[in-house]
Amino acid sequence: MKITVIGSGYVGLVTGACLADLGFKVVCMDKDEDKIKSLQDGEVPIYEPGLKELLNRNRADGRIRFTHDACEAIEHGDIVFIAVGTPPSEDGSADLGHVLSVASTIGRYLKGFKLVVNKSTVPVGTADKVRAAISHELTHRGMSMDLFDVISNPEFLKEGAAIDDFMRPDRIVVGLDDGPHKARSQRMMGDLYASFNRHHARTVWMDVRSAELTKYAANAMLAARISFMNEIANLADVLDADVDHVRRGIGADSRIGYSFLYAGCGYGGSCFPKDAQALVSAAKAHGHKMAVVSATEWVNERQKTVLVERLVQRVGSNLTGRKIAIWGLAFKPNTDDMREAPSRLVIRQLLELGAQVCAFDPVAGEHAMLALTQDMSPDVSLLKNFSLASTDMLALEGADALMVLTEWKNFHNPDFEAMKSLMRKPYILDGRNLYNPEALSELGIAYQGIGRRNDLAQWLDFADSKDMHPTDHAVDA
Ligand SMILES: NC(=O)c1ccc[n+]([C@@H]2O[C@H](COP(=O)([O-])OP(=O)(O)OC[C@H]3O[C@@H](n4cnc5c(N)ncnc54)[C@H](O)[C@@H]3O)[C@@H](O)[C@H]2O)c1
């Protein structure tokens, strides 16, 4: 069985690389010529651990190749995956422009039977639209309507651990509808994923509409857990409790579990925000309200502003002459993806308040610069106060505060004494709850996490004339 993957981004490349590694002959296609050229040259335009090695090994062994030619790509595969983006439209609904454009292209070039598999995250009913777009082209060409089937196989990988997620899936969701090709499509998908079902059956078979909804439900549920914990964390701050103890206390309950219970400065990425909005919008189009999902997004947007609010409470709202260091720009560790990253809003707020911002991220610096330029366009003058440091420590030089926005492993155990000597003020606003509040207090570092007893940072005085140390300080905390 030969495989075509249309759309060579995070999902398309991981799907292509992993299926090639399982022995299938794969062609990855993209409309972006530069991307295809760099893939052909052995470069990988995105950062995903292990992906470059996997692609290059399978390319060298002749199991995967890359093309910009849609006709060649569609001719190749028995199975044609659609893995293009579904970005949010202005009203929050999923923009299906790329998906339907690919569907039309498939209809234009299809000759023999193709199993068209939707891997992009798409609203319920999209498979019908894909079917219609392909049929439209076939009618135009005077060809039989019987040459294809459209099914759903949503992707659940996490950026940063995408290869492992694809190769060791918790489950594989496949949605098929009754029709003349159902048995053939089911057999083909069964063969495709046989390696993952050897130990026990991981494929969950269902109808197409349920599969489409499953993907949104999964992302909305995970996002809701994060927003829930952020609300608990904000309450913990008010009540002088520690959310990390609460997290352990509730995570130990097997009905709840530990995953996605970390409080922080908000979720980002290409999936949670856009998929939550798309779900709300799809429900609205059918006269329904998604109260929990709407609140999840609302809480998240608010949560992205918490660190700057805290800084302003301590330092005042005029940050002119202040330097703020940022550790972490990508929306999560082990990726260079800046889509909806909380750092974008945080940096914009800091610059608007007059701060100088110096940031370090192990891989996302270049992407961050592009994203920030896009955010601030057409007036990018604020960016003159933004710079990228080549190391985490260099970002700290002369800083009045450090904000930790991404939990890269490199940031887990820094040299706090060195940090203190580099910073003008030893003040850490930890948006990912990486550090121990008591330990930092003992080191003379003012620390504020998310829901971590933030009174611990109250002693730090920002009036420049009278620097205080916790030991000088008796009553203020
Ligand atoms: N990134 C994730 O973690 C993740 C996880 C699960 C599901 N998804 C879903 O998978 C889909 C793809 O996401 P992604 O992150 O890989 O997006 P991406 O933006 O990284 O990649 C999409 C690619 O599709 C290409 N493309 C667009 N239109 C095309 C066309 N007409 N023909 C050929 N190529 C075309 C783009 O050039 C781009 O390279 C989305 O629906 C997303 O919601 C993403």
The ligand as a MOL file (V3000), in Angstrom:
LIG
                    3D

  0  0  0     0  0            999 V3000
M  V30 BEGIN CTAB
M  V30 COUNTS 44 48 0 0 0
M  V30 BEGIN ATOM
M  V30 1 N 0.2620 20.6620 15.2440 0
M  V30 2 C -0.3290 19.8130 16.0690 0
M  V30 3 O 0.1350 19.5680 17.1780 0
M  V30 4 C -1.5870 19.1040 15.6460 0
M  V30 5 C -1.9960 17.9640 16.3530 0
M  V30 6 C -3.1540 17.3120 15.9450 0
M  V30 7 C -3.8960 17.8030 14.8840 0
M  V30 8 N -3.4820 18.9340 14.2380 0 CHG=1
M  V30 9 C -4.2760 19.3960 13.0980 0
M  V30 10 O -3.6340 18.9740 11.8990 0
M  V30 11 C -3.7860 19.9550 10.8640 0
M  V30 12 C -2.4210 20.3950 10.3790 0
M  V30 13 O -1.7520 21.0290 11.4470 0
M  V30 14 P -0.2030 21.3860 11.3750 0
M  V30 15 O 0.1830 21.8700 12.7250 0
M  V30 16 O 0.5490 20.2650 10.7510 0 CHG=-1
M  V30 17 O -0.2340 22.6150 10.3470 0
M  V30 18 P 1.0050 23.2970 9.6130 0
M  V30 19 O 0.5890 24.7010 9.3900 0
M  V30 20 O 2.2530 23.0120 10.3300 0
M  V30 21 O 1.0890 22.5320 8.2140 0
M  V30 22 C 0.1240 22.6310 7.2360 0
M  V30 23 C 0.8120 22.5210 5.8820 0
M  V30 24 O -0.1780 22.4230 4.8760 0
M  V30 25 C 0.2980 23.0940 3.7280 0
M  V30 26 N -0.8170 23.3860 2.8260 0
M  V30 27 C -1.8340 24.2620 2.9970 0
M  V30 28 N -2.6650 24.2160 1.9320 0
M  V30 29 C -2.1770 23.2810 1.0950 0
M  V30 30 C -2.5910 22.7750 -0.1710 0
M  V30 31 N -3.6870 23.2500 -0.7650 0
M  V30 32 N -1.8440 21.8230 -0.7410 0
M  V30 33 C -0.7280 21.3560 -0.1490 0
M  V30 34 N -0.2810 21.7860 1.0250 0
M  V30 35 C -0.9950 22.7440 1.6540 0
M  V30 36 C 0.9830 24.3280 4.3030 0
M  V30 37 O 1.8900 24.8960 3.3730 0
M  V30 38 C 1.6580 23.7440 5.5350 0
M  V30 39 O 2.9750 23.3200 5.2370 0
M  V30 40 C -4.6190 21.0700 11.4980 0
M  V30 41 O -5.9770 20.8510 11.2150 0
M  V30 42 C -4.3760 20.9020 12.9750 0
M  V30 43 O -5.4280 21.4050 13.7650 0
M  V30 44 C -2.3380 19.5750 14.5790 0
M  V30 END ATOM
M  V30 BEGIN BOND
M  V30 1 1 1 2
M  V30 2 2 2 3
M  V30 3 1 2 4
M  V30 4 1 4 5
M  V30 5 2 4 44
M  V30 6 2 5 6
M  V30 7 1 6 7
M  V30 8 2 7 8
M  V30 9 1 8 9
M  V30 10 1 8 44
M  V30 11 1 9 10
M  V30 12 1 9 42
M  V30 13 1 10 11
M  V30 14 1 11 12
M  V30 15 1 11 40
M  V30 16 1 12 13
M  V30 17 1 13 14
M  V30 18 2 14 15
M  V30 19 1 14 16
M  V30 20 1 14 17
M  V30 21 1 17 18
M  V30 22 2 18 19
M  V30 23 1 18 20
M  V30 24 1 18 21
M  V30 25 1 21 22
M  V30 26 1 22 23
M  V30 27 1 23 24
M  V30 28 1 23 38
M  V30 29 1 24 25
M  V30 30 1 25 26
M  V30 31 1 25 36
M  V30 32 1 26 27
M  V30 33 1 26 35
M  V30 34 2 27 28
M  V30 35 1 28 29
M  V30 36 1 29 30
M  V30 37 2 29 35
M  V30 38 1 30 31
M  V30 39 2 30 32
M  V30 40 1 32 33
M  V30 41 2 33 34
M  V30 42 1 34 35
M  V30 43 1 36 37
M  V30 44 1 36 38
M  V30 45 1 38 39
M  V30 46 1 40 41
M  V30 47 1 40 42
M  V30 48 1 42 43
M  V30 END BOND
M  V30 END CTAB
M  END
